[in-house]
Amino acid sequence: MDNLDQQLASLFDGKVVRKDLLHRIKKGTNVPTFVLEFLLARYCASDEPEEIQAGMEAVLDTLSDNYVRPNEANAAQSRVATKGKHRFIDKVHVNYVEKDRRHWAALENFDSRRVAISDKFYRDNERLLQGGLWAEVTIAYNEIEDDDYAFFVEDLRPIQLSRFDYDRYREGREAFSRDQWLDVILRSVGLEPSKLSKRVKFHFIARLAPLIEPNFNFIELGPRGTGKSYFYSEFSPYSTLISGGQATKATLFYNVQRRKIGLVGFWDTVAFDEVGGIKIKDPDTIQIMKDFMANGRFSRGVEVIAQASMAYVGNLDLSVEQIVNSEVYDLFQPLPKEFDLAIQDRFACYLPGWEMPKNSSEFLTNNYGFITDYLAEAFHYQFKQTNRYEEVSSRVRLGDAVEGRDEKGIKKTVCAFLKILHPDGKPSDEEFEEYVAYAVEARRRIKEQMNKRKTDDEFSRINLSYFNPAGEEVVVYCPESRGALATQEPSRRNIHQDGDEGSPSPASHESGAPEPRPIVDVPAEVSVTEPPPGEPEPEEKHFTIHYGDTGFSYEALLLPYLRGAKLVEIEDPYIRANHQVHNFVRFCEAVIKAPTIRKIVLTTSYDTDTDVKGLSERMEELKQSLLELDIELKVLINENLHDREIRVDNGWVIKIGRGLDFYQKPDQWFGVGAHDLTMRRCLETKVDIFKGASGD
């Protein structure tokens, strides 16, 4: 133990752990950091080598006996059935199932989605209902054969502190200098500060900012392998990481059908990994995201206010030198095309990920640091209970080039630094100036890229500055772009279009680099119900699909006629047999690719051979899955139904003679066409697509 270790251990007894022990165990397990440190704090709270070794063995034994790996789920379930009950370490979710009118627990690695749970557990721990929670959970076997479940939760203990004393945390901080406390924070996240420059140390502190400052919009783009997503996936149980995939307003913000707030209401930080791969299906998602990033509130029929910060991390595929010296590339290049200037302007801090060291054991610490869960609780408390904005506003003086969103972003970054490094009080003038300079640079990096994209001078005031304690104005530059004329004085010729005479031809094109993605700003007022410029209104069609034809998927037939539609109604008497229900599921999958769809109504009928119970269960399952996408499915029964017709509330009517069941049954379910409907052979049928009265 060095002096800092001894000081930390004496002031925060029981709240620290040797980080090299974590590194030794972490390499052989796929368990979150705060779970491992929970066990290390329980079994290795000693300085004696023999006791530490015994404690390490106890941790490994606990993991072996209680932590279930995904491929061991069947054996774990068998153990509970044989022994009667067993305690596990697992991530627990609780879901309300409408058809059962009750809550069920789901354990990820135990691989059961139907575990009975008492309401006291999810009432005391709301995160069980949204995103899940790691816990020590005792699963017991249900001996009652008449019940429709095999397992129930007998006991549940969240793997996090039950109490946190913020006053004690602040008092302990007073014994350290700023630089000492900076090193304590870095060691607590597993890094050895003696191997890092002061600037890189500040970068790591900035990564923590979304975890401690509410409604803080953060972005980091850079090379792969620098640990960008680690802080949001494993550092704190109050943060959730979304890895690529589809971002929907129902998941992120508010599910109208369920009347439930999304992730922003349950987590301190919602982080997006591989941000370039995010797919935005619905234009409303981006508009709501803009509203939320601006002021922490939005409206979806109800006014929703939440504090969650949003962090976006991703990869740059081009070198920074190439980007800043190019007239057509910018440092926002990896973002999805939907992330327009309005989204970019809401970022408070752009961390230069290209300056971060690659993940390597040489940067890992062997010294003591806070138990991750303890520091996460300190951050969570300050996130919810403290506000340093007025303090920052009273001390900082910014230059004339700093505009409204610049000022807000700079001040919130400084607030985050104060909360992390000075929970006990005010920093010195010299320390405060360091934070302001860093925050101004982080905001300037954003403004430079927006100025590069914009064809006019809306964002041209990029020389952001502040006044130091001596009253001198200091203009802050970004190191990577200070000497790059293409960034400091961008040519505004043809940045948004190719092929015009006099268009700049960057050297990056000649070297074989990929063509830049076109940069297009779509005005928010453009209605999604109108066809995009240059795209004609679909035409009426009347044709015959012949026996054996291929290429007629539901998506190909329907999607052009769903533009701007919110409601699709389908009448088809033959949605009864198993393959017909599968057809209807495929139909729904095609329909919901139209981003504005909110409701699907099916009218069908039964006959004497229909398995009514089985059909109801399948429809209920489909209904629940659609609700997660904020789409309502309504199923009506009409015994006198004979017609087959699809009506869209934008006026289009699609009549298919055979209804949805116009495909030949595949000869083999493992052959081509079994799953891709464009390759499946059809039966003969007539198709009529025409414009009826809107709303029919």
Secondary structure, 3 states (H helix, E strand, C coil): CCHHHHHHHHHCCCCEEEHHHHHHHHCCCCCCHHHHHHHHHHHCCCCCHHHHHHHHHHHHHHHHHHECCHHHHHHHHHHHHHHCEEEEEEEEEEEEECCCCEEEEEECCCCEEEEECCHHHHHHCHHHHCCCEEEEEEEEECCCCCCCCCEEEEEEEECCCCCCCHHHHHHHHCCCCHHHHHHHHHHHCCECHHHCCHHHHHHHHHHHHHHCCCCCEEEEEECCCCCCCHHHHCCCCCEEEEECCEECHHHHCEECCCCEECHHHCCCEEEEECHHHCEECCHHHHHHHHHHHHHCEEECCCEEECCCEEEEEEECCCCHHHHHCCCCCCCCCCCCCCCCHHHHCCCCEEEEHHHCCCCCHHHECCCEEECHHHHHHHHHHHHHHCCCHHHHHHHCCECCCCCHHHHHHHHHHHHHHHHHHCCCCCCCHHHHHHHHHHHHHHHHHHHHHHHHHCCCCCCCCCCCEEECCCCCEEECCCCCCCCCHHHHCCCCCCCCCCCCCCCCCCHHHHCCCCCCCCCCCCCCCCCCCCCCCCCCCCCCEEEEECCCCCCCCHHHHHHHHCCCCCEEEEECCCCCCHHHHHHHHHHHHHHCCCCCCCEEEEEECCCCCCCHHHHHHHHHHHHHHHHCCCCEEEEEECCCCCCCEEEECCCEEEEECCCCCCECCCCCCCCCCCCCHHHCCECCEEEEEEECCCCC
